[in-house]
């Protein structure tokens, strides 16, 4: 894995970690360095602002922000940096992530947040999208992505070949 973090991976609460662990492991498997932080834009807004404003000078290229409930981390980051921001809604309330999805995806014109699916699948896809963005300038990383996609296709083929057979 790269020693230098290229991705800022933020969660709003320690309880969100269980939803993003597979995404973090995927970044590690691709060899993409990341800076993992628990950041609350509601409880520690100054710290969140400092992170967003310093992300580019710290060498980050992409920010992934996962949060539940009001889920304003992604929007707060996007409002203070020109780095690509990927939002991951977390299903942490009785609304099972719908509240998080809407607050992440409904950004005003001019402040984009690429919004993923709710929960674990969203965190995995965020890691892949961040890696794809980084791979635009890194042919070795692009090769790793091609191999990953090939492995996904091979897994589907294996699953299909080992599935139940209908007898005639």
N, C-alpha and C positions, 0 to 999 in steps of 0.2 A: 504494500500500500504506500502511496505517496506520503512522504513526511509532511508536506505542505498541504494544509486544508484548502480545498477548492470549493467545497460546499459548506454552507452554514446550515445545520440541521437543527431546527428549533421546535420545542414542544412547549405548550402552555402550562403544563402541570406534570409532575412526576408520574401521575396515574395514566398519562397518555403513552408512556413508554411501551406498554404491551402491544399497542397498535402499530408502532413504527419499527420494532426490532428487526423484522424481516427486511425492511428497506435499508436499515443501517448495515445489516449483514451483506446485502447485495452490493452496496457501495464498497464495502471491504473486499468482496470477491472480485469486483472490477478494478481494485487497486486505487480507488478514488479516496483521497483524504478528506475528512470532514471535521468540522468543529461542532460538537454537540452541546446545546445549551437548553436549560429550562428558562424560558423568558415569559413573563406575564406583562402584557401591555397595560393591564388594568391595575395590577398590584405594584408594579415597579416600572412605571412608564419612562422614567429617565434612563434606566438601564437599557430598556428596549430601544429607545431612541439612539443612545450611544452605539448600540450594536449595529443598527441599520446604517447610521451615518459613517461608521468606521469599517463596514464590511468590505468595501472595495479597496481601501488602503491596506487592509489586512490580507489582501490577496484572494479573497473569495470571488468566485465567478458566478455562483448560483446560490439562492437561498431557498430551502424547503422549510415551510412553517406549518406545523400540525397543531391543531387546537380544537377543543370542543366548546359547546355552549355558544357564547357570543363570537368566538373564533376570530378575533381581530388581529392576530399576530401577522398573518400574511398581508393583510391590507395595510397595517401599520408599517411593515417593512417596505412594501411597495411604494408607500407614500414618501419614503425618505431615502430611497436609493434607485438608481437606474439599472441595477442588476436584475436579471430575471428572477422572479419569485414564483414558487410553486406552492400552492396551498393544499393541505390535506385536512379535510373535515374529520373530526373524531366523534364517534357515537357515544358521548358521555352523559347525555341527559335522557329524560323520558321520551324525548322526540327522536331518539336513536340516530342522531346525526343530521337530521333534516335542517335543524336550526343552524348547525355548523356549516352545512353545505350552502345554504342560502346566504349566510353572512360572508362566506368566502368567495362565492361566485358573483355576487351582486356588487361588483366594484364600479365606481363612477368612471365615466369615459376619461381616458388619459392616465389611469392608474391600474394597469393590468396585473392580474394574478391568474396564472394558469392553474385551474382548479381540477384536482383529481377526484376519484371516487371516495366515498366515505370509508374510513377505517384502514385495515391492513392492506387491502388491494390498492388503495390510494397511495399508501406509503411506498409500496413496492414500485408502482408506476411512477411516482415522483422521483425515486432513485434512478429509475431507467431514463426518464426524461432529462434529469440533471446530467446523467452520463452521456446521453445523446448530444446535449448542448456542448459539453466539454469535448466530445469526440469530433466536433466540427474542426477543431484545430489540433487534433491528436490522432494520427492514423493508427497507432497501436491500440488506443482505446476503441476506435471504430472497429478494429478487428475483433476485439473482445466482445463487443456488442453483436457482431455477426455470428460469432461462435455461440453466444448465449441464445440468440434467436434460432439457430440451427438445433441446439439442444432442446429447446421448447418443442420444435416441430418433431424431432425424433421421439420425444416423450409421448406426444400425442399418437404417433404411429405405433409405438410399443403398446400403449394403452388400448388402441384399437385392435391390434393383433391378439392381445391377451383377453379381450372381452368375451362375453358369452356368445356361443354359436347357436344359431337356430337350425334345428334338424329338419331335413326334408323327408 
